[in-house]
């Protein structure tokens, strides 16, 4: 197979060889860009899911912790007021 490629390349002019190599490199970079864009789309979907699952839940847990803290403070204040 390599002999056929060498023979084909040997019969071509230098401009044809340069254009051929340029087209192959362009095809490789294009394929790499397409794969990168597809992976980027998947990454965005994963980040959106992480935000919805973890960050929103964390915000809700912070609100619950704050409410529990306020309730404990109110109970302690009530206990201290009734003792005096």
N, C-alpha and C positions, 0 to 999 in steps of 0.2 A: 504494500500500500504506500509506504513512504517513497518507494522508487517511482511510483506513478505520480505522486505529488511533486517530487523533485523534477521529474521529466516535464511535467506540466509547467512548473514554475520556471524551469530553465528555458523553456520555449517562449516565455512572455517577456515583454519589455519591462524596464525598471518602473515606469509609471504604473503599469498594470499591477506589478507586485506591491507597490506602495499603496495603491487604492485597495487592493485585496486585504492587505494587513489592516488598513484603516477601517474597512467594513467589518472585519472580524472583531477588532477592538471595540468598535461602536456597538456591535451586537452584544458583546459581553457586558459593557457598561449599561446598556439599555436593560438587559435582563437583570443585572444587579440592582438597578434603580427600581424596577417593577417589584422585585422581591422586597426591597426596602420599604416601598410604599405600602405593600400588603401587610408587612409586619408592623408598620407604623399604625395602620388602621386597627390591627388587633391590639396593639399596645394602648391605643386611646380607649378602646372598649374595656380593656382590663382596668385602666385607671378610673374610668367612670364607675365601674362596678365597685372598685375599692372605695371610692368616695361615698357612693350610696350606702355601702354596707358598713364601712368602718368609721368614716368621719361623721356621718349623720348619727350613728349609734353613739359615738363618743360625745357628741354635743348633747344628745339626750341624757346620757349618763351624767354629764356635768350638771345639767339642770336638775336631775334627781338628787345628786349629791348636795347641791345647793339647797334644795327644798328640805332635805333631811336635816341638814345643818341648821336651817332656820327653825325647823320644828324642835330640834333639841334645844336650841337657844330659848325658844318660847317656853318649853317645859321647865327648863332650869330657872328661867325668870319667874315663872309662876310659883315654883317651889320655894324660891328665895323670898318672894313677896308674901307668901302665906306663912312663912316661919317668923317673919318680923312683925 
